[in-house]
Amino acid sequence: MLDRLTAMPADPILGLLNQYRQDTNPNKVDLGVGVYKDPQGHTPILDCVKAAEKHRFATEDTKVYIGPTGSADFNTLITELCFGSDHPALLANRIRTVSTPGGTGALRVAADFIKRCNNDAVLWVSDPTWANHTGLFEAAGITVKTYPYYDYDNKSLKFDEMVARLEQVSADDVVLLHACCHNPSGMDLTPAQWDIIAELAKNKGFTPLIDMAYQGFGIDEDADAYGVRKMAATVENMILCSSCSKNFGLYRERIGSCSIIGSTSTKADTAFSVLLYVVRCLYSMPPAHGAAIVETILGSAELKQQWLDELKHMRDRINGNRQLLVNALHGLNVNRDFSFITAQKGMFSFLGVNPQQVEQLKSDYSVYMVGSSRISIAGITETNVDYLAQSIAKVL
């Protein structure tokens, strides 16, 4: 059986990371992998996480399963963080949440749940979207189509085209939206645009699936959840997938959540029973450690404030990196306007150079980014920004 297999193509980002690690150029720059990095290029453990882990190690007395739903405390606290503690859907007891193995696990749970709700459902994703979205949902047997989103030429949203396409979406379909810090473009919907999309979802009847992987990395933890909260207050049914990898720095702990909203509390209970069956078939029980860290932080006023302060520090650094690069390019009198980079949010942006220039940046200057010219803003530092800007100027 195994002899019949053909090799799958390597993940482009992971392949890029391997090339970067083997590069001996002391000036090499990694703009590929989407993780937060400090000025030294290190991804540190947050101080609030260290404090929560210390408490966890001192108080944990068993490694027994925690059940398919995960920790009840984590589920409550993460739901309140995402939706707000006074959200109408929460007060009406219409939201059900399970903890999952990371944001990717949440999306796969959502995919299998959608497949059980409607075997013929079509999932619509933005063009472009996170590279793993399409493969992940197709692996669950769901047809994936795209709606217009990012205008590469004008570095803006194709909002009118997006609305026109979603007007044609069937009521039986699902539309995936990025809550904030759009991956890979960095271009987010404005609150006014979210209002329009929420009303469109209500009128057309399609089910919104919102992916929130970067809450707190854009403006702040509440503003970044505007679309989630607006949509949940507008439609009867909705799915939310969230991740604690970036905003808590818990990448390898693999902790996220999947929330579903029913039209009534009773309908939510029925949907929840299906969701739990999906979880049972996929991985049975979620990991516990990451959830315990997050619930310890969110359940303590002191640790939560420390987390918010550390989250702001990461957010400010990323936004500052955007300005650093734009200033450096402007200082070299590059004959191209890169100011769009500062108008975007989150970890990513398209630099806007062509594939040949991307390859030249890698081969001649050891500057690593994916072929689409998507760059991880966190890879920019005060020490490498001048070299990076000079390299970009040379290939232009």
N, C-alpha and C positions, 0 to 999 in steps of 0.2 A: 504493500500500500504506500509506504513512504517513498518508494522509488519512483512513483508517478508524479511526485510534486515538482513544481518549478519554483525557483526562488522568487520571493517577493522583493520589490524595490525597497531599499533602505529608507528609513525616515529621513527627509532632507535636513531637518534641524539637528537630529542626533548625528547624522553623518558629518555635518558641518562642525559639530563640536569635536568629533574625533580628529578632523583635519586641523582644527585650531590647537588642540592639545599637542599634536605632533610638530607644529610649526616652531622653529627655533628663533624666529625673529623677536628680539627683545621689545620691539614696538608694536607687536601684534595686538589687534583690538577685536574682541568678541561682541558682536551685535546680534548674535543669533538666538541663544537660549533666553526664554522669557522668565527670568527670575530676578528678584531685586538684588542689587549689589551695592555695597558701601563704596566710599571713595578708593578703597584698596582693592576693589574687585571681589570682595568676600561677601557671602550671604550669611549674616550673623543670626544667632538665635536671639529673639527678643527677650529683654530683661523680664517682662511680665510672664513670658513663657517659662523662663528658668524658675521664677518664683512659684508658678503653678505646678511645675513638675516636682519641685521640692516638696510641695504639699502632697502631691499625688503619691510620691514614693513613700512618704511617711504614713499615709493613711490607707493605701490600697492593701487589702488583706485577702484577695482572691483573684484568680484568673478565669473564673467560670464565665460561660457565655452570658451576654447581656440581652439576648433576644433579637429577633429580626428588626425591630424598630430602632434599636440602639438605646442610648441613654435618654430617659424621659426628660431629665433636666436639660440636657443639651438641646433636645428637640424644641422644648419650650423657649429657651433663651435665644436660640438661633432664629426661630420663627419671629420672635419679638424684634430681634436685630434687623431682620430683613423687611418685615412688614410694618414695624412700629407697634408698640405695646397697646395702642388704643385704636388699631385699625378696625373698621366696621366688620370686615370679614372674620377677623379674629374674635371680636366681641360676639359675633353671631355663631361662633363655634363651627365655622365652615372650612377651616384649614386643618389639614393633617400632614404631619412631617415625619420622615424617617431619616436617620443618619446613614451616610453612605461612604464607601471607600473613595473619598475625594470627589471633586467636581465631575470628573470623567465617569466615576461610578454612578453619580446622580443622574447624569445624562443617559447612561445605559439603562438604568432603572426606568427612567422616563420613556425611553425608546420601547422597551418591552411592554410597559404599561399601555402606551399608545397602541401598540400592535394588538393587544388584547381588547382595547376599547373599539378599535376599527381596523380590521385586517387589511382594508384597502386604503388606509389613510395615506395622504401625501404630506410630507414635511417640507416646508418652504424655509430656506435659509438665505441670508443676505449674500450678495455678490460684491466683495469677497466675504468669507467667514473663516473662523478658526479651522485650520486644515483638517483636524480630526473629526469635525462635526459630520461631514458627509459619510466617511467610512464607518463611523460609529453607528449611525442610524441605518445605513444600508446593511450593516452586519445583522441588524435586528429584523431585516426583511422589509424595511420601509422605503418607499420611493421618495427620493430627495430631488427637489427642484429649487431654483433660485429666483429671488426678486432683486431688482436693481437697488443698489445702495451707494457705493462710493464712485465718485467721478474722478478718475485718475488724472485727467487733463486739467481740471479746474480745482483739484484738491478740496472738494466739497461733497455734500450729499446730493444724490439724485432723488430728492424727497418726493417731488411730483410724480416721477416715474415709479417710485416705490409704492406710493398710494394707488396709482393707476393699476399696477399689477395686483396688489392685495385686494382691490375691488373685485377682481376676477376669481379670487380664491373660494373654493367650495366651503360650505359650512361644516363638512365632515373632515376638513384638513386642519393641519397644525402649522402655526407660523412661529418660527424661532426668532427671538429678538435678543440682542445683547443689552443688558441692563445699563451698562456704563463701560467706559474705557474699551471701546470696540476693538476686538482682536480680529484682524491685524491693522486696521486703518487708523485707529485713534479718534475717529470722527463719531460723535455721539448725537443722538436725537436731542433736541431742546425740549424743555417742558411743554411748550406749545405744540411741538410735533408729537410728543407722547400723547397729549390730549386727543389729537386727531386720530392717531393709530388706535387708541383705546376705544373711541367712539366707533371707528371702523370695525374693530373686532366685535363690538357689541351688536352692531347692525348686520354684519355679514354672518356672524355666528361661528366663525372659526375659533379654534382653541389656541390661545397664546401660550407658548413655552418660552419662558425667559431664563436666559443663562446669565447668572451674576457671579462672575469669577473674581471681580476686582472691587468689591464694595469698599469704599474709603480711599481708593487710589486716584479718584478723579477730582472731586470737589470736597466732599466729606461723606461720612457714612450715611447721613440722612439724605443729602441731595442726590447722591449716587443711586439711591433706592427710589427716586421719584417715580420712574416708570413702572417699577414693580408695584408700588402702592397705588398709583393711579389706575393701573390696569386691574388690580385686584378689587378696587372699589367700583369698577365699571362693568365687568363681565361676570357671568355666572360660574363659568368653569375656567380654570387656569392651572398651569404647572410652573413651578419655579425650581430651578437647580442652582445651588450655591456652593461655593468652595471657600475653605479656610486656608488654602495653601498660601496665597499671596498676602492677604491682610493680617494673618497671624504668623506668617513665616513657617507654616507647618507642612512644607512641601512633601517631605518623605513620610509624614504620619498618615497621609491619605484620609483626610476627613472633610466631608461635605454633607449636603442635605438635599433631599427632594421633597418638595411640598406640593400638595394638590389642594385645589379649592373646589368644593361642590356647591351646587345651587342652594342646597339646604344642609343642615347638620346631618340629617338622615342619609341624603345622597352622598355626602362626604364619607360617612361610615361605610357605605357600600363600596365606594371607590377605593377606600383605604384597605378593605379586605382583599381587593384585587392587587393593590400595590404590594401588600405583604406577601401574597402568593408569588409575585414576581421576584421579590427579594429572596424568598426561600429557595426559589429555583436557580437564582444567579449565584449567590454566595452564602446563603443561609443566615449568617450573623455578621454584622459589621465589626471592624476593629474598635477598640475601646479607648486607647491611650489618647489619641488626638482629641476626641470628644471630651474626655475628662479634663484636658488642659483648657479647652475653650470654655466649658461650663464653669470651671474654677475662676477663670478671668472674668467672664460676664456676670458671674454670681457674686463678685466682690466689688464694692464701690471703688475701693482703692486700686485694685488690679485693673479694673475696667478703665479707670482714668489714665493709668499708666499705659495701657494698651492704646487708648485714643491718642495720647501724646506721642507714642512711638509710631503709630500709624501716620500721624501728621508729619512726623520727621521723614518717613519714607516717601510720602506723597510730595512734600515740598522738595525733596531731593530730585525726584523724577521730573517734576515740573521745572525745577531749576536747570536740570540737564538739557531740557529742550531749549531754554533760552541760551545756555552756554554754547550749544552747537550753532544756533542761528547767529549769535554774535560773532563767533569765530569765522563763520563763512562770510558774513557781511564784512568783517575786517579784512578779508582777502579780496574784496571787490569781485566776488564770483558773479558772473553774468546770469544769475537766476535768483528768483525770489523764493527763499526758504521760510518765510515768516509763517506759513501755514502750520509748521511744526509746533509753534507755540500756541496755536489755537486748538490743538488736539489734547486729548486726555489719556492718561494711563501709560502702559508700558511700551506701546508700539506706535510706529508711524511708517508710512512708505516714503523712502527718500526720494523716489521719483527718477532714478537713473535706470538705464536700460540693462538687460541681462549681460551684454558684453562689458559694460562698465562695472557691473557687479563682479564679474569674473576677473576683470583687470584689478579691481580693488583688492581682491583676494590674492591673486598671483603676484602682483607687483608690490603691494603695500601691506599684505597680511591683515587686511580689514575684512572680517567675515560677517556676511549677512546672507539671507536666503535669496534665491534668484529673483523673486518679485521686488526686491529692494526693501522688504520689510526689515526694519531695524528695531532692536530692543533698546529703548532709551536708557534703561538702567545700566547698560554697558559703557555709557559715556562717563568719563571722569574729568576732573580738573587737570589731571596729568596727561591724559591722552587726547583731549579735545582738539588741541592745536594740530597734532599730527594727523588726526582724523580729518579735520577740515582741510588741511593741506593736501591730503591724499584725494579727497573728493574733488577739490579744485583742479588737481592734475588730470584726473580722468575726464573731467568736463571740458 
